Amino acid sequence: MFSLNENNRFYLYTQCADLRKGFNMLMGIIRAASNLNPIDGSVYLFVNRQRTTLKLFHWERGGIVIYHKRLECGRISNMIFKSEESFRILRWDEMVLLIEGINPNAKRRKRYNK
């Protein structure tokens, strides 16, 4: 069940991640890259180097959940990687647009974002 909503906090990992990693390795990235607690109920987003796949890491009541999305066409904007800190806070609407592959700063939506 998809239980994410605007009450969650969303953190985007601003470096490319190896998405072959599982629960423990993603939890290790969260702990090593910042002072964030991976089991505090926040949602952590990871994007691969090609910007075509992303994973959402989330702690729920019963345990850890990973949501995995692969874009059929196009790419996620590379502007997300331009940050000094390792995790950047996202709003709910920014996260929804990111998952849909839409650049919120674009005046017109392109078919392919390369």
N, C-alpha and C positions, 0 to 999 in steps of 0.2 A: 504494500500500500504506500502510495506517495504521500507522505505526511509533512511536506515542507510548506511553509507559508511565510507571510511577512513578519511574523513574530520571531523567526530564527535570525541569528547573526550569520552573515556570509563572508568568508574570507577566500580571496583568490590568490593562489600561489603564483607569483610573478615571474617564475622561471619555468622553463619547459621541464616536464617530468616524464620519467619512463613509466608508462601506464601498464606495463606488464607486471608491475609490483602489486602485491596484494594488501591485505589489511594491515599487517604488522609493519611493512616497509613504508606505507603511506603514513601510518601513525608515527613512525620514526622521523620522517621528513617534517611533520608538524612540530614534534618536540625539539628537533635539532635546529630548525630554522628560526624558531621564535620561542617566546615564553608562553605559548598558548597551550591549553589543555585539550587534547583531542576528544575527551569524553565529557565535555561540558555542555553538549547539546548544539554547538555551533556546526555550521556546514562549511566544509573546506573543498574548494574547486581546484582541480589539477588539469592542465592542458598538455597535450603531447607536442613534440617539436614541429610536426607538420601542421599543427593547429586544426586538425580534422576530428579529433577525439577528445572528450573530456570525461572526467570522473568526479562525482560528488561523494565525499566521505562524510558520514553523518552518524552520530551516536543517538540511538533511540532507546526507549525503555528496555527492550529485550536484548540489545546488543548493537553492534556496528552494522551499518548498511552502506553499500556502495552502489550508487546509480551510475550507469555507464551510457554515454551517448556518442554515436559516430555520425557525423554529418554526411549526407549522401552526396552533396555537391557544395563547392565553395569551402571557405575556411573562416575560422574565427579571426577577428582583427588582431594584427600584431601589436597594436597599441597597448594591450594588456601587459606586455612584457617590459614596458618602459617605466620602471619604478625602482626606487632605491631600496625600499624595504622588501623583505621576502614574502610577506603576506599583505594584501591590500583589502580593505573593507569594501564590500559591495552592498548596495541596496537591493531590495527584493526585485524591483523592476529592472535594474541593471542585470541581475542574475538571470531573469527570464529571457531578456533580449540576448544575452550571451549564449544561453542554451539553444535558442532558436537560430543562432548564427547571424544576428542582426547587429550592426554597428550603431550604437545609439547616437554617435556624433555625425553620422552621415546624413546629408540633406536628402539624398535619394538612395533607395536600396538597390544595390547592384546584384546581378545574378550570381557572379563569382567574385569573391574578395581574395585577391592574390597578393 
